[in-house]
Amino acid sequence: MKIVPSKELLERTYCALRGVGEQGKVLREVIAKHLGLNSTDLLSVDFLRSHGGACTAGELAEATGLTSGSATALIDRLEKAGYAKRESDPNDRRRQVVRLNDEQIARCEKVYVPIQKDLFRLWSGYSPEQLEAIEDFINRSLKIHAQSVQRLRAQSRDSHEDDPDSLRRPRRNRSAL
């Protein structure tokens, strides 16, 4: 017989998970400021780090939810700050690859390693079975979050299709200039 958690426990878990997400956002902002970046730039650096240090501009745009134009500006900022450089894609000369600067990766590691050590110390107090359950919980929760992002983006696109005027930029009142 399966034991079902109480509604109160489910709500506490939901609130705790939201708290982790909110605190993660605050931590990202603090780390970004410490490294001389903004939050989106740091998200991009983290994405690049987790993907072998390189990806295409399109992949970076997709990961951050930015338009291609905004992704270009992002890559310009990363280059100017010394975090990344553009290279020709060896498989397709029409595309460019964004590659992290190794020196800046080392700078990021100095910030992340102490946090990772603290978390590993905490997690070491759990049994392997508990950690596997936690990992499963997190991975399945992330999947729901990703599905929710896709659903909300689709709903947003659909609502704009229903109202074509919502896609137009508002006109400036020239008489007020």
C-alpha positions, 0 to 999 in steps of 0.5 A, a space after each residue: 500500500 502506497 502512503 500518500 503525503 499530506 497536503 501540508 507536506 506537499 505545500 511545504 515541499 513546494 514552498 521549499 523548492 520555490 525558496 531554493 529557486 528564489 535564493 538561487 536567483 539571489 545567489 546568481 545576482 551576487 555572483 554575477 556582480 562579483 564577477 563583473 557581469 549581469 545575471 543573464 551574462 552569468 547564466 550564459 557563462 554557466 550554460 557554456 561551462 556545462 556544455 564543454 565551454 562552447 556552443 553556437 550563438 543560436 544555442 545560447 539564445 535558446 538557453 537564455 530565451 533571448 532573441 538572436 539580436 539580444 544574444 548577439 549583444 550578450 556575446 558582445 558583452 562577454 567578449 568585451 569582459 574577456 569571458 568569451 570569444 567568437 570562433 568559426 565553426 569548424 563544421 560549418 564556416 557560416 556559423 560561429 561558435 562562442 567559446 569561453 576564455 579559460 582564464 575566466 573559467 578559473 575565475 568563476 571556479 574560485 567563486 563556485 568551488 567553496 559553494 560546491 564544497 559546502 553543498 557536498 558537505 551537506 549532502 554527504 549526510 544523506 544516504 545514497 538512497 536518499 540522494 538518489 530520491 532527491 536527485 530524482 525529485 529534482 530532475 522530475 521537477 526540472 522537467 515540469 519546469 521546462 514543460 511549463 516554460 514551453 507551455 507559457 511561451 506557446 500561450 504567449 505566442 497564441 495570445 499575440 496571434 489573437 491580437 496583432 496590435 499587441 506585436 506592434 510597437 507603440 507610436 511615440 506622440 510626436 507632438 509631445 516632443 
